[in-house]
Amino acid sequence: MLTIGDLAHRTGVSRRMLRHWEAEGLLSPAGVDPATGYRRYAPAQAGRVHAISALRSLGFGLDAIRDLLDPTLTTPRLLESLRARENELARRIEADRVALGEVQRRLRSIEEGLQMTTRTLQLHPLPPTRLAQLSTSVRDESEIGHAVVDLSAQVRTRMAADGRPWDGSVVRTYEAAPGHGPITVTVGIEMPDGEPPAGLAASVLAAEPEGASITYDGALTDEADAWRALDAALEPHGLVTGSRYRVLVTPSTVTLQAPVTGAADCG
């Protein structure tokens, strides 16, 4: 007869797990010493432990294992359990395939952004810009995308209602309040002079004496990754970005702009 320690040593399964399987009705000692309460196992029970371990490695739960090791298990029931597990694994593989595709997309986005930033990075003052705009406030960066979509639709509607010609070019800005406060999101159109369309407010983006910009051909796959690429490109120059962030969108390009300052100044 084997002690629980002997069985654990032979099978590579911990004593704690053997006790757990016993509590779940999967493994019963061949005998229990009435005086000490110590469990004793027959050497052949190592085979059952290996069978349980093998089924666990295939992802079967303890309830399913209890059924699969039941000596009264019928072939139809066995096939049903195996097919259910097959379907579960197939769904997991498909989910992993989708997740892998998303990870690969993000990798390409970041790598392409770094290459584009290296080619198009410019350090120059940012000019003042007069806008006809709409603004809203969000709590963190994860909400910016939805706010931009909503504001863009409103700007489009107001431009159409006012009968103004428009090619779809917009200026977006993001400005965070000090101390990780709310972020003000603005979507507008450049308006050098005149009154803004009804429902849009006039404002002026202040000039920035020191700034950086990068330009992408076509739409951005992931704007957050593009900002990360800009930050990475500024590091060798000892510069960091600061509010207020600008995104200039035309039918053919997207330009990211931000004021910059020396990294040492932010220390």
ABEGO torsion letter per residue (X at the ends): XBBAAAAAAAAGBBAAAAAAAAAAGABBBABBBAAAGBBBBBAAAAAAAAAAAAAAAAGBBAAAAAAAABAABBAAAAAAAAAAAAAAAAAAAAAAAAAAAAAAAAAAAAAAAAAAAAAABBBBBBBBBBBBBBBBBBABAAAAAAAAAAAAAAAAAAAAAAGBBBAGBBBBBBBBBBGGBBBBBBBBBBBABEBBBBGBBBBBBBBBABBBBBBBBEBBABAAAAAAAAAAAAAAAGBBBBOBBBBBBBAABBBBBBBBBBAAAAX
